[in-house]
Amino acid sequence: MTPLHVLIVGAGPTGLSLAAELARFGIRYRLIESSPEPARFSEALAVQARTLEQFERYGIADEAVERGLKISRAVIYSEHTSLLDLSFDKIHSRYPYLLTLPQSETERLLIEHLKDSGGVVERGVTLASFEQSGDSVDATLLHADGHFEQIRADWLVGCDGAHSGVRHQAGIPFNGNSVEHEFFLGDVHLSGYNVPGDEIRLYMNKGNVVFIGRLSESVYRLIIALHRDEHTKTDASEAPEPPAGDLTLADFQCAVAEHADPSMILSDPEWITRFNVNQRKAAKYRSGRVFLAGDASDVHSPVAGQGMNTGIQDAANLGWKLAAVVRGAPPALLDTYDEERGRVGDALLSITSRGLAAATSDNAAFETIRDLILKWVGGLSYVQEMACGFVSEIAIDYRHSSLSRDHGNWSHLEAGDRAPDAQYIDADNQTVRLHERLARPEHLLLMLHVSDKERTNMKGAWAEDQILALHPYQDEKLAQYYCSSGKPTLYAIRPDGYIGFRGGIGDIHALVAYAHEVGACRQEKPAPSLAMV
């Protein structure tokens, strides 16, 4: 059998991102996909700021932005009246916008990146079965020509979608329910004097919802949710009657005219489909040597644009941990994947399910209260900040994780928070962005307000070859985010861009213990080094 570290099942955005993460660390993987070709249609629409920050580590963020369309705001309407205008410029990132990019383009970017790093997607290959033992997973693969292949891997990751065969074979329950609404999804040409520009719109009307987001000059993504007993109330002069049977463009036109804006004219659909919305989450994201990621672990309403992005962040979290354990870190590190991402899944499922229930409620009293609250609080700055943080996924944190070690030290950031971008001066006296530095597959030790004597003592606590750079910061943002008090502060930043440790000079022994736990110190097998800036 071919020695293999990780077998990835499913080559959608989640599986492709996990392969990219493992490739950064030089981990041997195979990526199999039963579909003979990549996605043809734009199933997922939104690429959020946190995902673009991850793509920056792969070197593909700029190209993604070039291929996509920047959306600057979101507007929510109820009964044709604007309630909330959310500006994405409050996203604290290099990418203060939502990027609309067809899933097919996102996958193409990731596939091109994998090819550049020597990777390949094995298409037409299905996971027939697997068994796991104490130290490996034995899998049987079925190839398109009908022959079977036996392989052994250290770990198996199911990135194979909502109907995950990996999850099913692992016997992991997928708990939740189906939403009792009729959903349409499609990309169509849209014209009229009031079509959206650089904003996305969400129309709520008597429990029915129409989402419209721009994909290109004239093509728009439409997501429509209707009560199953909903019947059009428009006459023939306003919109055509929705025909029975197969879904047609007339169904979309009727819904838009009734529940959004009758001035909008739909034409030339690129693709349309009915779909069901499930709100489900796997009972656990790990079973022995088997992991779940992306839609295999949780699914929810697509309106918030979180699904694909959440899967890509699953890959970022799991990838460096698998690499660390393969290279000698304690295996218990992998338990924190379920702990951290499972908590994110719980929160996301709760927010999206409640949001969808609120948007689709046809209770007149509830609608009135909902609209009053939205109009009242929607303009508050901190509410807009929170909303932008949720939508962009910038606000996701792991503060409550057992892996986050916080010893205080007078800064707004805590262990478990995303590491904000800022600038510093490198060894060549060049100005470098912190997120650029995170492109290297290693942990990063950030030292602020540390004296020369303290730096010398720090060198004594770390092997010389673990120190990549040691320079003072010269950027106001770095001081503002990381150490506004001016006191000596240490941050260990994980390879996925989250702060794992925060403390002071007196916490050096705790920092050393943390570094061994996450594989940042030298192991018997080569491990990512802990660099200093």
CORLINMO-V576782 format. One record per helix or strand of 2 or more residues. SS is the DSSP state (A for helix, B for strand). FROM is the first residue (numbers start at 0). TO is the last residue. Records with the same first field share a line. If there is no record, write none. Layout:
BEGIN
SS = FROM-TO, FROM-TO
END
This chain:
BEGIN
B = 5-8, 28-32, 45-46, 68-70, 72-77, 80-86, 97-99, 120-122, 124-131, 136-142, 147-152, 154-157, 173-177, 180-190, 198-204, 207-213, 218-226, 264-274, 277-281, 285-286, 289-291, 297-298, 404-405, 422-424, 430-432, 442-447, 488-492, 497-502, 529-531
A = 12-23, 48-57, 60-66, 87-89, 102-115, 164-169, 248-258, 293-295, 306-325, 330-358, 363-376, 380-391, 433-436, 451-460, 463-465, 475-481, 504-516
END
